Each structure stands twice: as C-alpha cells, then as structure tokens.
Amino acid sequence: MATREEVLRELGLAPAWRLRRAPWNAVSPGNPRADAPPAPADAVGIDPAVRDARIATLAFDALADDIAGCRACGLCATRNRTVPGVGTVDAQWMFVGEAPGADEDAQGEPFVGAAGQLLDNMLAAVGLARGNGVFIANVLKCRPPNNRTPDPLEAAACRPYLDRQIELVGPTLIVALGKSAACTLLDIDASVASLRNRVHRYRGTALIVTYHPAYLLRTPADKAKAWEDLLFARRTVRELAANAA
C-alpha cells in the first residue's frame, strides 16, 4: 500500500511543486498599526455608509475601476497596482486570501508568486483551475508594505469590495485561505486548526477554512492537512449541488 507521502507526491502535493501555467486574466475597525500609512487627505470625511452603498451597486468592470482608484486607506500611497481578483464571474468556488505580495503588486493578479504556484497545483489536484469555475481574491486589494499583516482599518476599508465580489460571483463555496481571511470573513479570532473540518456560513454561503499556501511553503508537513481540507471542500460542493437539484 502506498504511503501518504507517495500519494501526495503522485497528486502533485509533495513538497516539490510543479510550475504554474500562465495566469488566466479575465473586522471590525480598530486602532491602526503604528507603521500603517495615514489615510490620504482626500479620503478624510467620506461617509463610510455612503461609500458602502455605492460599492454595493457596482458591476464587475465598474468594481475593478473603483478599486483601481480607491484612496480609502493609506495603502494607496505605497502600492504599485491594485489586485482586484481573477477568475470566472459565476464560479462555484471562491478562494480568498489575505493580501497581495510583491509579485501580485507588480502584476495586478492574485497568487502569481510561489504561493500562487502552490495554489494552482492544489486546484489541479481536485480538478480545478483558475478561469474554470474558480474565482480568486484577497481581503486586501493593495499590498501592505513588507507584506505585514493587514491593519484592521485597512481590512475594513476593503471589506465592501470583497462583499460585493462575493455577491456578484455567488459561489457555492468560499474557501478562506489562512487565519487572516478566515477571521475577517467570520468576524472571529480563532486559529486555522480550530476552524478546519467543518462548514461555516458567510451571509448564507458555505465557507470552509484551510491553510494559506504561503504558510504551507514554510510548513510542508501541513500539506497533507490542506489536501484533506480540499477533499472535504469538494465533498461539500457536491453535497450542496445535490441538495439544490
């Protein structure tokens, strides 16, 4: 009988990962971090309720344009490009990470660095691919300097964009990648380990939690757990589809 390591290697989920294919292009507020840039002057005084209501009416193209011009927090001063998201606009699966990194900031697409290569292989292992029933986004649409953890005010500023994306995509399942995304979407403070292996709900949409690909690159021993999460997610999608039929 093959060992778990041999099975994972056969599935492309062993520590050595294949190169990804060419990309498909299609929190409650709290005190800001000491190293967070101040909000831009032209964002001061904007009524958040008015802004949220406006974003909630935007279609996909207008939403991307709005993200590109966003100045609701200080990250607009340090970003190179905004990273709205990529994928099928009526996808069954929606993957949500924390924030763009350096590669994403340069290219304007989420998960295009080493973590993106890993995510693409994880998707392929369960018969998925970006651009084929999958939408990929982050909580933040701009890179925090030095890839630091997002400030709660930054997450709150980007939250209306993520909410609107989820509403427009209408996924069967949301997969939260890592603690930051999970805690933002579920409005809790808990570890990934404590949130795995069960179905949560985000505004009525099924949501499961697994490890962020960047964490898996640092901790290869947990790739087997991520594979279990993907199998659980695939079963969940099939069960939800069967129940809706």
PyRosetta script that sets phi, psi and omega in degrees:
from pyrosetta import init, pose_from_sequence

init()
pose = pose_from_sequence("MATREEVLRELGLAPAWRLRRAPWNAVSPGNPRADAPPAPADAVGIDPAVRDARIATLAFDALADDIAGCRACGLCATRNRTVPGVGTVDAQWMFVGEAPGADEDAQGEPFVGAAGQLLDNMLAAVGLARGNGVFIANVLKCRPPNNRTPDPLEAAACRPYLDRQIELVGPTLIVALGKSAACTLLDIDASVASLRNRVHRYRGTALIVTYHPAYLLRTPADKAKAWEDLLFARRTVRELAANAA")
pose.set_psi(1, 136.0)
pose.set_omega(1, -179.1)
pose.set_phi(2, -68.6)
pose.set_psi(2, 144.8)
pose.set_omega(2, 176.9)
pose.set_phi(3, -76.8)
pose.set_psi(3, 165.6)
pose.set_omega(3, 178.9)
pose.set_phi(4, -61.3)
pose.set_psi(4, -37.7)
pose.set_omega(4, 179.3)
pose.set_phi(5, -62.8)
pose.set_psi(5, -39.6)
pose.set_omega(5, 179.2)
pose.set_phi(6, -66.7)
pose.set_psi(6, -39.8)
pose.set_omega(6, 177.9)
pose.set_phi(7, -63.1)
pose.set_psi(7, -46.2)
pose.set_omega(7, -180.0)
pose.set_phi(8, -62.4)
pose.set_psi(8, -38.5)
pose.set_omega(8, 178.7)
pose.set_phi(9, -65.6)
pose.set_psi(9, -40.1)
pose.set_omega(9, 179.3)
pose.set_phi(10, -64.0)
pose.set_psi(10, -33.3)
pose.set_omega(10, -179.5)
pose.set_phi(11, -83.9)
pose.set_psi(11, -2.4)
pose.set_omega(11, -176.1)
pose.set_phi(12, 81.4)
pose.set_psi(12, 16.1)
pose.set_omega(12, -178.0)
pose.set_phi(13, -110.7)
pose.set_psi(13, 19.7)
pose.set_omega(13, 173.3)
pose.set_phi(14, -80.8)
pose.set_psi(14, 170.8)
pose.set_omega(14, -177.4)
pose.set_phi(15, -56.1)
pose.set_psi(15, -28.4)
pose.set_omega(15, 177.2)
pose.set_phi(16, -90.2)
pose.set_psi(16, 120.2)
pose.set_omega(16, -173.1)
pose.set_phi(17, -109.1)
pose.set_psi(17, 148.3)
pose.set_omega(17, 177.9)
pose.set_phi(18, -75.1)
pose.set_psi(18, 156.9)
pose.set_omega(18, 175.6)
pose.set_phi(19, -69.8)
pose.set_psi(19, 145.6)
pose.set_omega(19, 179.2)
pose.set_phi(20, -77.0)
pose.set_psi(20, 158.0)
pose.set_omega(20, 174.1)
pose.set_phi(21, -77.6)
pose.set_psi(21, 172.9)
pose.set_omega(21, 179.2)
pose.set_phi(22, -58.2)
pose.set_psi(22, 142.8)
pose.set_omega(22, -176.1)
pose.set_phi(23, -64.9)
pose.set_psi(23, 145.5)
pose.set_omega(23, 173.0)
pose.set_phi(24, -87.6)
pose.set_psi(24, 125.0)
pose.set_omega(24, -176.1)
pose.set_phi(25, -103.2)
pose.set_psi(25, 68.0)
pose.set_omega(25, 173.0)
pose.set_phi(26, -64.5)
pose.set_psi(27, 99.4)
pose.set_omega(27, 178.2)
pose.set_phi(28, -62.0)
pose.set_psi(28, 139.0)
pose.set_omega(28, -178.1)
pose.set_phi(29, -63.3)
pose.set_psi(29, 144.4)
pose.set_omega(29, 176.9)
pose.set_phi(30, -142.9)
pose.set_psi(30, -166.6)
pose.set_omega(30, 179.8)
pose.set_phi(31, -73.2)
pose.set_psi(31, 136.1)
pose.set_omega(31, -179.0)
pose.set_phi(32, -68.3)
pose.set_psi(32, 152.8)
pose.set_omega(32, 176.0)
pose.set_phi(33, -64.8)
pose.set_psi(33, 155.0)
pose.set_omega(33, 179.2)
pose.set_phi(34, -64.8)
pose.set_psi(34, -30.2)
pose.set_omega(34, -177.8)
pose.set_phi(35, -96.4)
pose.set_psi(35, 7.1)
pose.set_omega(35, 178.8)
pose.set_phi(36, -77.8)
pose.set_psi(36, 136.3)
pose.set_omega(36, 177.7)
pose.set_phi(37, -64.0)
pose.set_psi(37, 148.0)
pose.set_omega(37, 177.5)
pose.set_phi(38, -67.3)
pose.set_psi(38, 156.7)
pose.set_omega(38, 176.2)
pose.set_phi(39, -64.0)
pose.set_psi(39, 142.4)
pose.set_omega(39, 179.3)
pose.set_phi(40, -63.6)
pose.set_psi(40, 153.6)
pose.set_omega(40, -174.5)
pose.set_phi(41, -61.0)
pose.set_psi(41, -36.2)
pose.set_omega(41, -176.2)
pose.set_phi(42, -78.2)
pose.set_psi(42, -2.0)
pose.set_omega(42, 175.5)
pose.set_phi(43, -95.9)
pose.set_psi(43, -14.0)
pose.set_omega(43, -178.4)
pose.set_phi(44, -70.6)
pose.set_psi(44, 134.0)
pose.set_omega(44, 177.2)
pose.set_phi(45, 91.0)
pose.set_psi(45, -5.3)
pose.set_omega(45, 177.6)
pose.set_phi(46, -73.4)
pose.set_psi(46, 129.7)
pose.set_omega(46, -179.5)
pose.set_phi(47, -72.4)
pose.set_psi(47, 115.2)
pose.set_omega(47, -178.9)
pose.set_phi(48, -58.1)
pose.set_psi(48, -35.5)
pose.set_omega(48, -179.5)
pose.set_phi(49, -65.2)
pose.set_psi(49, -39.9)
pose.set_omega(49, 178.2)
pose.set_phi(50, -66.0)
pose.set_psi(50, -44.0)
pose.set_omega(50, 178.6)
pose.set_phi(51, -61.9)
pose.set_psi(51, -46.5)
pose.set_omega(51, -179.2)
pose.set_phi(52, -60.1)
pose.set_psi(52, -43.1)
pose.set_omega(52, -179.0)
pose.set_phi(53, -64.6)
pose.set_psi(53, -37.4)
pose.set_omega(53, 178.5)
pose.set_phi(54, -67.7)
pose.set_psi(54, -46.0)
pose.set_omega(54, 179.9)
pose.set_phi(55, -60.9)
pose.set_psi(55, -34.9)
pose.set_omega(55, -177.9)
pose.set_phi(56, -66.8)
pose.set_psi(56, -8.5)
pose.set_omega(56, 178.9)
pose.set_phi(57, -103.1)
pose.set_psi(57, -5.4)
pose.set_omega(57, -170.6)
pose.set_phi(58, -79.3)
pose.set_psi(58, 139.9)
pose.set_omega(58, 170.3)
pose.set_phi(59, -81.7)
pose.set_psi(59, 175.1)
pose.set_omega(59, -171.4)
pose.set_phi(60, -58.1)
pose.set_psi(60, -50.2)
pose.set_omega(60, -176.9)
pose.set_phi(61, -63.8)
pose.set_psi(61, -43.8)
pose.set_omega(61, 179.1)
pose.set_phi(62, -65.2)
pose.set_psi(62, -33.1)
pose.set_omega(62, 178.8)
pose.set_phi(63, -65.6)
pose.set_psi(63, -44.4)
pose.set_omega(63, 178.4)
pose.set_phi(64, -62.3)
pose.set_psi(64, -40.3)
pose.set_omega(64, 178.0)
pose.set_phi(65, -64.4)
pose.set_psi(65, -39.6)
pose.set_omega(65, -179.4)
pose.set_phi(66, -66.5)
pose.set_psi(66, -40.4)
pose.set_omega(66, 177.2)
pose.set_phi(67, -62.2)
pose.set_psi(67, -41.1)
pose.set_omega(67, -178.4)
pose.set_phi(68, -62.6)
pose.set_psi(68, -30.2)
pose.set_omega(68, -179.0)
pose.set_phi(69, -101.0)
pose.set_psi(69, 7.4)
pose.set_omega(69, -174.2)
pose.set_phi(70, -66.2)
pose.set_psi(70, 136.4)
pose.set_omega(70, 175.5)
pose.set_phi(71, -135.3)
pose.set_psi(71, 35.5)
pose.set_omega(71, -175.6)
pose.set_phi(72, -78.7)
pose.set_psi(72, -15.2)
pose.set_omega(72, 175.7)
pose.set_phi(73, -144.0)
pose.set_psi(73, 173.9)
pose.set_omega(73, -173.9)
pose.set_phi(74, -71.0)
pose.set_psi(74, -9.0)
pose.set_omega(74, 180.0)
pose.set_phi(75, -66.0)
pose.set_psi(75, -18.1)
pose.set_omega(75, 177.6)
pose.set_phi(76, -63.1)
pose.set_psi(76, -22.5)
pose.set_omega(76, -177.9)
pose.set_phi(77, -82.8)
pose.set_psi(77, -16.1)
pose.set_omega(77, -175.2)
pose.set_phi(78, -117.0)
pose.set_psi(78, -10.8)
pose.set_omega(78, -177.8)
pose.set_phi(79, -76.5)
pose.set_psi(79, 157.9)
pose.set_omega(79, 167.4)
pose.set_phi(80, -97.0)
pose.set_psi(80, -49.5)
pose.set_omega(80, 177.5)
pose.set_phi(81, -138.0)
pose.set_psi(81, 148.2)
pose.set_omega(81, 171.1)
pose.set_phi(82, -78.3)
pose.set_psi(82, 156.3)
pose.set_omega(82, -176.3)
pose.set_phi(83, -129.2)
pose.set_psi(83, 84.1)
pose.set_omega(83, -173.7)
pose.set_phi(84, -70.4)
pose.set_psi(84, -39.9)
pose.set_omega(84, -176.8)
pose.set_phi(85, 146.4)
pose.set_psi(85, 171.3)
pose.set_omega(85, -178.0)
pose.set_phi(86, -153.3)
pose.set_psi(86, 146.9)
pose.set_omega(86, 175.7)
pose.set_phi(87, 139.1)
pose.set_psi(87, -168.0)
pose.set_omega(87, -179.8)
pose.set_phi(88, -78.8)
pose.set_psi(88, 130.2)
pose.set_omega(88, -172.6)
pose.set_phi(89, -74.1)
pose.set_psi(89, -13.7)
pose.set_omega(89, 175.4)
pose.set_phi(90, -121.9)
pose.set_psi(90, 39.8)
pose.set_omega(90, -173.3)
pose.set_phi(91, -66.3)
pose.set_psi(91, 148.4)
pose.set_omega(91, 171.1)
pose.set_phi(92, -74.7)
pose.set_psi(92, -35.9)
pose.set_omega(92, -176.1)
pose.set_phi(93, -109.2)
pose.set_psi(93, 135.1)
pose.set_omega(93, 173.5)
pose.set_phi(94, -129.9)
pose.set_psi(94, 122.0)
pose.set_omega(94, 179.6)
pose.set_phi(95, -104.2)
pose.set_psi(95, 130.4)
pose.set_omega(95, -177.1)
pose.set_phi(96, -124.6)
pose.set_psi(96, 120.2)
pose.set_omega(96, 176.5)
pose.set_phi(97, -102.6)
pose.set_psi(97, -164.0)
pose.set_omega(97, -174.1)
pose.set_phi(98, -86.7)
pose.set_psi(98, -60.8)
pose.set_omega(98, -173.4)
pose.set_phi(99, -164.6)
pose.set_psi(99, 158.8)
pose.set_omega(99, 176.5)
pose.set_phi(100, -66.6)
pose.set_psi(100, 152.2)
pose.set_omega(100, 172.0)
pose.set_phi(101, -104.7)
pose.set_psi(101, -164.8)
pose.set_omega(101, -175.8)
pose.set_phi(102, -63.5)
pose.set_psi(102, -43.7)
pose.set_omega(102, -179.9)
pose.set_phi(103, -64.7)
pose.set_psi(103, -41.3)
pose.set_omega(103, -180.0)
pose.set_phi(104, -66.5)
pose.set_psi(104, -39.8)
pose.set_omega(104, 178.2)
pose.set_phi(105, -62.7)
pose.set_psi(105, -32.3)
pose.set_omega(105, -180.0)
pose.set_phi(106, -79.2)
pose.set_psi(106, -35.0)
pose.set_omega(106, -173.0)
pose.set_phi(107, -102.6)
pose.set_psi(107, -19.4)
pose.set_omega(107, 179.3)
pose.set_phi(108, 79.5)
pose.set_psi(108, 17.5)
pose.set_omega(108, 178.6)
pose.set_phi(109, -130.1)
pose.set_psi(109, 139.6)
pose.set_omega(109, -178.9)
pose.set_phi(110, -73.9)
pose.set_psi(110, 148.7)
pose.set_omega(110, 172.7)
pose.set_phi(111, 54.4)
pose.set_psi(111, 63.1)
pose.set_omega(111, 176.8)
pose.set_phi(112, -116.8)
pose.set_psi(112, -4.9)
pose.set_omega(112, 176.7)
pose.set_phi(113, -89.1)
pose.set_psi(113, -153.4)
pose.set_omega(113, -179.2)
pose.set_phi(114, -60.7)
pose.set_psi(114, -39.9)
pose.set_omega(114, 177.7)
pose.set_phi(115, -65.0)
pose.set_psi(115, -32.5)
pose.set_omega(115, 177.4)
pose.set_phi(116, -69.0)
pose.set_psi(116, -36.9)
pose.set_omega(116, 175.7)
pose.set_phi(117, -61.0)
pose.set_psi(117, -42.1)
pose.set_omega(117, 178.7)
pose.set_phi(118, -65.4)
pose.set_psi(118, -44.6)
pose.set_omega(118, 179.4)
pose.set_phi(119, -61.0)
pose.set_psi(119, -41.6)
pose.set_omega(119, 179.0)
pose.set_phi(120, -60.6)
pose.set_psi(120, -38.7)
pose.set_omega(120, 178.3)
pose.set_phi(121, -71.8)
pose.set_psi(121, -34.2)
pose.set_omega(121, 174.9)
pose.set_phi(122, -63.3)
pose.set_psi(122, -43.3)
pose.set_omega(122, 177.7)
pose.set_phi(123, -62.1)
pose.set_psi(123, -45.9)
pose.set_omega(123, -178.4)
pose.set_phi(124, -61.2)
pose.set_psi(124, -32.6)
pose.set_omega(124, -177.7)
pose.set_phi(125, -65.5)
pose.set_psi(125, -23.2)
pose.set_omega(125, 177.3)
pose.set_phi(126, -113.7)
pose.set_psi(126, 22.7)
pose.set_omega(126, 173.2)
pose.set_phi(127, 77.6)
pose.set_psi(127, 24.6)
pose.set_omega(127, -179.6)
pose.set_phi(128, -115.6)
pose.set_psi(128, 167.0)
pose.set_omega(128, 174.9)
pose.set_phi(129, -159.9)
pose.set_psi(129, 147.4)
pose.set_omega(129, 175.4)
pose.set_phi(130, -61.5)
pose.set_psi(130, 134.8)
pose.set_omega(130, -175.2)
pose.set_phi(131, 91.2)
pose.set_psi(131, 0.9)
pose.set_omega(131, -179.6)
pose.set_phi(132, -135.0)
pose.set_psi(132, 77.5)
pose.set_omega(132, 179.4)
pose.set_phi(133, 76.9)
pose.set_psi(133, 17.1)
pose.set_omega(133, -176.7)
pose.set_phi(134, -131.8)
pose.set_psi(134, 138.0)
pose.set_omega(134, 171.0)
pose.set_phi(135, -123.7)
pose.set_psi(135, 135.6)
pose.set_omega(135, -175.7)
pose.set_phi(136, -123.1)
pose.set_psi(136, 130.3)
pose.set_omega(136, -179.9)
pose.set_phi(137, -148.2)
pose.set_psi(137, 177.3)
pose.set_omega(137, 174.4)
pose.set_phi(138, -127.9)
pose.set_psi(138, 160.5)
pose.set_omega(138, 173.7)
pose.set_phi(139, -60.9)
pose.set_psi(139, -50.6)
pose.set_omega(139, 176.8)
pose.set_phi(140, -92.2)
pose.set_psi(140, 144.1)
pose.set_omega(140, 178.4)
pose.set_phi(141, -100.5)
pose.set_psi(141, -2.0)
pose.set_omega(141, 176.8)
pose.set_phi(142, -128.6)
pose.set_psi(142, 150.6)
pose.set_omega(142, -179.4)
pose.set_phi(143, -76.8)
pose.set_psi(143, 128.4)
pose.set_omega(143, 170.6)
pose.set_phi(144, -71.7)
pose.set_psi(144, 141.5)
pose.set_omega(144, 179.9)
pose.set_phi(145, -53.8)
pose.set_psi(145, 134.8)
pose.set_omega(145, 178.8)
pose.set_phi(146, 60.2)
pose.set_psi(146, 21.9)
pose.set_omega(146, 178.6)
pose.set_phi(147, 59.0)
pose.set_psi(147, 29.4)
pose.set_omega(147, 179.1)
pose.set_phi(148, -67.2)
pose.set_psi(148, 164.5)
pose.set_omega(148, 177.2)
pose.set_phi(149, -62.6)
pose.set_psi(149, 136.6)
pose.set_omega(149, 179.8)
pose.set_phi(150, -58.7)
pose.set_psi(150, 140.6)
pose.set_omega(150, 173.3)
pose.set_phi(151, -74.0)
pose.set_psi(151, 144.8)
pose.set_omega(151, 179.7)
pose.set_phi(152, -55.2)
pose.set_psi(152, -36.4)
pose.set_omega(152, 179.0)
pose.set_phi(153, -68.7)
pose.set_psi(153, -33.5)
pose.set_omega(153, 176.5)
pose.set_phi(154, -67.3)
pose.set_psi(154, -44.0)
pose.set_omega(154, 178.1)
pose.set_phi(155, -62.1)
pose.set_psi(155, -39.8)
pose.set_omega(155, 179.6)
pose.set_phi(156, -66.0)
pose.set_psi(156, -37.1)
pose.set_omega(156, 179.4)
pose.set_phi(157, -66.5)
pose.set_psi(157, -34.4)
pose.set_omega(157, -179.2)
pose.set_phi(158, -87.3)
pose.set_psi(158, -16.7)
pose.set_omega(158, -173.7)
pose.set_phi(159, -55.5)
pose.set_psi(159, -41.4)
pose.set_omega(159, 178.7)
pose.set_phi(160, -60.2)
pose.set_psi(160, -32.9)
pose.set_omega(160, 177.8)
pose.set_phi(161, -67.2)
pose.set_psi(161, -45.3)
pose.set_omega(161, 178.6)
pose.set_phi(162, -64.0)
pose.set_psi(162, -42.9)
pose.set_omega(162, 178.5)
pose.set_phi(163, -58.2)
pose.set_psi(163, -43.4)
pose.set_omega(163, -179.1)
pose.set_phi(164, -68.3)
pose.set_psi(164, -38.4)
pose.set_omega(164, 177.4)
pose.set_phi(165, -60.4)
pose.set_psi(165, -45.3)
pose.set_omega(165, -180.0)
pose.set_phi(166, -62.5)
pose.set_psi(166, -40.1)
pose.set_omega(166, 179.2)
pose.set_phi(167, -64.8)
pose.set_psi(167, -41.6)
pose.set_omega(167, -178.9)
pose.set_phi(168, -70.5)
pose.set_psi(168, -41.9)
pose.set_omega(168, 179.6)
pose.set_phi(169, -69.6)
pose.set_psi(169, -42.4)
pose.set_omega(169, -177.4)
pose.set_phi(170, 61.3)
pose.set_psi(170, 50.4)
pose.set_omega(170, -175.0)
pose.set_phi(171, -67.8)
pose.set_psi(171, 155.0)
pose.set_omega(171, 170.9)
pose.set_phi(172, -72.3)
pose.set_psi(172, -36.6)
pose.set_omega(172, -176.5)
pose.set_phi(173, -141.7)
pose.set_psi(173, 136.2)
pose.set_omega(173, 170.1)
pose.set_phi(174, -102.9)
pose.set_psi(174, 132.1)
pose.set_omega(174, 174.5)
pose.set_phi(175, -110.9)
pose.set_psi(175, 111.3)
pose.set_omega(175, 178.7)
pose.set_phi(176, -84.5)
pose.set_psi(176, 121.3)
pose.set_omega(176, -176.9)
pose.set_phi(177, -97.3)
pose.set_psi(177, 100.0)
pose.set_omega(177, 176.5)
pose.set_phi(178, 95.3)
pose.set_psi(178, 167.3)
pose.set_omega(178, -174.5)
pose.set_phi(179, -63.5)
pose.set_psi(179, -43.6)
pose.set_omega(179, -174.9)
pose.set_phi(180, -60.7)
pose.set_psi(180, -47.9)
pose.set_omega(180, 179.3)
pose.set_phi(181, -64.7)
pose.set_psi(181, -43.5)
pose.set_omega(181, -178.6)
pose.set_phi(182, -62.8)
pose.set_psi(182, -46.0)
pose.set_omega(182, -177.4)
pose.set_phi(183, -69.0)
pose.set_psi(183, -33.3)
pose.set_omega(183, 177.1)
pose.set_phi(184, -66.9)
pose.set_psi(184, -47.6)
pose.set_omega(184, -177.1)
pose.set_phi(185, -69.7)
pose.set_psi(185, -36.7)
pose.set_omega(185, -176.7)
pose.set_phi(186, -93.6)
pose.set_psi(186, -5.8)
pose.set_omega(186, 179.1)
pose.set_phi(187, 55.2)
pose.set_psi(187, 48.8)
pose.set_omega(187, 178.3)
pose.set_phi(188, -139.4)
pose.set_psi(188, 172.9)
pose.set_omega(188, 172.1)
pose.set_phi(189, -123.9)
pose.set_psi(189, 103.4)
pose.set_omega(189, -176.3)
pose.set_phi(190, -152.9)
pose.set_psi(190, 161.7)
pose.set_omega(190, 179.8)
pose.set_phi(191, -82.0)
pose.set_psi(191, 157.1)
pose.set_omega(191, 175.2)
pose.set_phi(192, -59.6)
pose.set_psi(192, -41.6)
pose.set_omega(192, -178.6)
pose.set_phi(193, -57.3)
pose.set_psi(193, -37.4)
pose.set_omega(193, -178.0)
pose.set_phi(194, -78.9)
pose.set_psi(194, -15.2)
pose.set_omega(194, -176.1)
pose.set_phi(195, -102.7)
pose.set_psi(195, -11.4)
pose.set_omega(195, -178.6)
pose.set_phi(196, -70.0)
pose.set_psi(196, 166.0)
pose.set_omega(196, 170.1)
pose.set_phi(197, 65.6)
pose.set_psi(197, 23.4)
pose.set_omega(197, 172.7)
pose.set_phi(198, -152.3)
pose.set_psi(198, 158.5)
pose.set_omega(198, -178.9)
pose.set_phi(199, -94.2)
pose.set_psi(199, 121.9)
pose.set_omega(199, 174.5)
pose.set_phi(200, -99.5)
pose.set_psi(200, 178.9)
pose.set_omega(200, 177.9)
pose.set_phi(201, -131.5)
pose.set_psi(201, 134.9)
pose.set_omega(201, 173.0)
pose.set_phi(202, -121.4)
pose.set_psi(202, 104.4)
pose.set_omega(202, -178.3)
pose.set_phi(203, 51.3)
pose.set_psi(203, 41.1)
pose.set_omega(203, 177.4)
pose.set_phi(204, 90.2)
pose.set_psi(204, -10.7)
pose.set_omega(204, 179.6)
pose.set_phi(205, -93.7)
pose.set_psi(205, 134.2)
pose.set_omega(205, 178.3)
pose.set_phi(206, -60.9)
pose.set_psi(206, 140.8)
pose.set_omega(206, -178.4)
pose.set_phi(207, -142.0)
pose.set_psi(207, 133.4)
pose.set_omega(207, 172.0)
pose.set_phi(208, -123.0)
pose.set_psi(208, 160.9)
pose.set_omega(208, -174.6)
pose.set_phi(209, -119.4)
pose.set_psi(209, 135.8)
pose.set_omega(209, 173.2)
pose.set_phi(210, -143.1)
pose.set_psi(210, -179.1)
pose.set_omega(210, -176.2)
pose.set_phi(211, -77.4)
pose.set_psi(211, 147.8)
pose.set_omega(211, 176.4)
pose.set_phi(212, -72.1)
pose.set_psi(212, 140.5)
pose.set_omega(212, 179.3)
pose.set_phi(213, -55.4)
pose.set_psi(213, -34.5)
pose.set_omega(213, 178.5)
pose.set_phi(214, -63.7)
pose.set_psi(214, -36.9)
pose.set_omega(214, 175.9)
pose.set_phi(215, -65.6)
pose.set_psi(215, -40.0)
pose.set_omega(215, -178.8)
pose.set_phi(216, -66.1)
pose.set_psi(216, -31.7)
pose.set_omega(216, 176.0)
pose.set_phi(217, -65.5)
pose.set_psi(217, -33.3)
pose.set_omega(217, 178.7)
pose.set_phi(218, -83.3)
pose.set_psi(218, -23.5)
pose.set_omega(218, -174.6)
pose.set_phi(219, -132.6)
pose.set_psi(219, 71.8)
pose.set_omega(219, -174.9)
pose.set_phi(220, -57.5)
pose.set_psi(220, -26.3)
pose.set_omega(220, -178.2)
pose.set_phi(221, -61.4)
pose.set_psi(221, -22.9)
pose.set_omega(221, -178.6)
pose.set_phi(222, -90.9)
pose.set_psi(222, 4.0)
pose.set_omega(222, 176.9)
pose.set_phi(223, -63.0)
pose.set_psi(223, -33.8)
pose.set_omega(223, 178.2)
pose.set_phi(224, -63.2)
pose.set_psi(224, -37.4)
pose.set_omega(224, 177.1)
pose.set_phi(225, -66.5)
pose.set_psi(225, -39.3)
pose.set_omega(225, 178.0)
pose.set_phi(226, -63.9)
pose.set_psi(226, -36.9)
pose.set_omega(226, 176.6)
pose.set_phi(227, -63.9)
pose.set_psi(227, -41.8)
pose.set_omega(227, 175.8)
pose.set_phi(228, -60.0)
pose.set_psi(228, -39.6)
pose.set_omega(228, 179.2)
pose.set_phi(229, -64.3)
pose.set_psi(229, -39.9)
pose.set_omega(229, 179.6)
pose.set_phi(230, -66.2)
pose.set_psi(230, -39.3)
pose.set_omega(230, 176.4)
pose.set_phi(231, -64.4)
pose.set_psi(231, -40.2)
pose.set_omega(231, 176.7)
pose.set_phi(232, -63.1)
pose.set_psi(232, -41.2)
pose.set_omega(232, 178.7)
pose.set_phi(233, -64.0)
pose.set_psi(233, -41.9)
pose.set_omega(233, 179.8)
pose.set_phi(234, -65.1)
pose.set_psi(234, -41.0)
pose.set_omega(234, 176.0)
pose.set_phi(235, -62.1)
pose.set_psi(235, -40.4)
pose.set_omega(235, -178.9)
pose.set_phi(236, -63.3)
pose.set_psi(236, -44.7)
pose.set_omega(236, 178.9)
pose.set_phi(237, -61.3)
pose.set_psi(237, -42.7)
pose.set_omega(237, -179.6)
pose.set_phi(238, -65.3)
pose.set_psi(238, -40.8)
pose.set_omega(238, 179.4)
pose.set_phi(239, -66.9)
pose.set_psi(239, -40.4)
pose.set_omega(239, 179.5)
pose.set_phi(240, -66.4)
pose.set_psi(240, -39.9)
pose.set_omega(240, 178.4)
pose.set_phi(241, -65.3)
pose.set_psi(241, -40.3)
pose.set_omega(241, 179.0)
pose.set_phi(242, -65.4)
pose.set_psi(242, -40.1)
pose.set_omega(242, -179.5)
pose.set_phi(243, -69.1)
pose.set_psi(243, -28.3)
pose.set_omega(243, -179.1)
pose.set_phi(244, -83.3)
pose.set_psi(244, -15.4)
pose.set_omega(244, -177.2)
pose.set_phi(245, -71.4)
pose.dump_pdb("model.pdb")
